[in-house]
Amino acid sequence: MAQITKDTVIGDILDIAPQTAPIFLSIGMHCLGCPASRGETVEEACQVHGVDVDALLAKLNADIA
């Protein structure tokens, strides 16, 4: 995966980089396996959970680098 963006689907991230799951769990996304969370984008998830999307993207991209 080259880079995770606001439009990247969380399910795709978890399929390719499962080691990122703890990052999502740390922001309150505890249902990573449910159909809704697997189909939403990073930006959508951040809106729902009140998380700064740019900060999350920085953590995710650092983790997969």
C-alpha positions as CSV (number, residue, x, y, z in Angstrom):
1,M,0.0,0.0,0.0
2,A,1.6,3.2,-1.1
3,Q,-0.2,5.7,1.1
4,I,-3.4,5.8,3.1
5,T,-5.7,8.7,2.3
6,K,-9.0,10.1,3.6
7,D,-10.8,8.1,0.9
8,T,-9.1,4.7,1.8
9,V,-11.6,2.2,3.0
10,I,-10.8,0.8,6.5
11,G,-11.5,-2.7,5.5
12,D,-8.9,-2.4,2.7
13,I,-6.3,-1.1,5.2
14,L,-7.0,-4.0,7.6
15,D,-6.7,-6.5,4.8
16,I,-3.4,-5.2,3.7
17,A,-1.9,-4.0,7.0
18,P,-3.6,-5.8,9.9
19,Q,-1.0,-4.4,12.3
20,T,-2.8,-1.1,12.1
21,A,-5.8,-2.5,14.1
22,P,-4.5,-1.2,17.4
23,I,-4.4,2.3,16.0
24,F,-8.1,2.1,15.1
25,L,-8.9,0.6,18.5
26,S,-7.1,3.4,20.3
27,I,-9.5,6.0,18.8
28,G,-12.6,4.0,19.9
29,M,-13.2,2.0,16.8
30,H,-13.9,-1.3,18.6
31,C,-16.0,-3.0,15.9
32,L,-13.5,-3.3,13.2
33,G,-15.0,-6.6,11.9
34,C,-18.6,-5.3,11.5
35,P,-19.8,-4.6,8.0
36,A,-20.3,-0.9,8.5
37,S,-16.8,-0.2,9.7
38,R,-15.2,-2.4,7.1
39,G,-16.9,-0.4,4.4
40,E,-16.3,3.2,5.6
41,T,-13.5,5.5,4.6
42,V,-11.0,6.9,7.1
43,E,-12.6,10.3,6.8
44,E,-16.1,8.9,7.5
45,A,-14.8,7.0,10.6
46,C,-13.0,10.1,11.9
47,Q,-16.2,12.1,11.6
48,V,-18.2,9.5,13.5
49,H,-15.6,9.1,16.2
50,G,-14.6,12.8,16.5
51,V,-11.0,12.2,15.5
52,D,-8.7,14.5,13.6
53,V,-8.3,12.8,10.2
54,D,-4.9,14.2,9.5
55,A,-3.5,13.0,12.8
56,L,-4.9,9.5,12.2
57,L,-3.5,9.4,8.7
58,A,-0.1,10.4,10.0
59,K,-0.1,7.5,12.5
60,L,-1.4,5.0,9.9
61,N,1.1,6.0,7.2
62,A,4.0,6.0,9.7
63,D,2.9,2.5,10.8
64,I,2.9,1.1,7.2
65,A,6.1,2.8,6.1
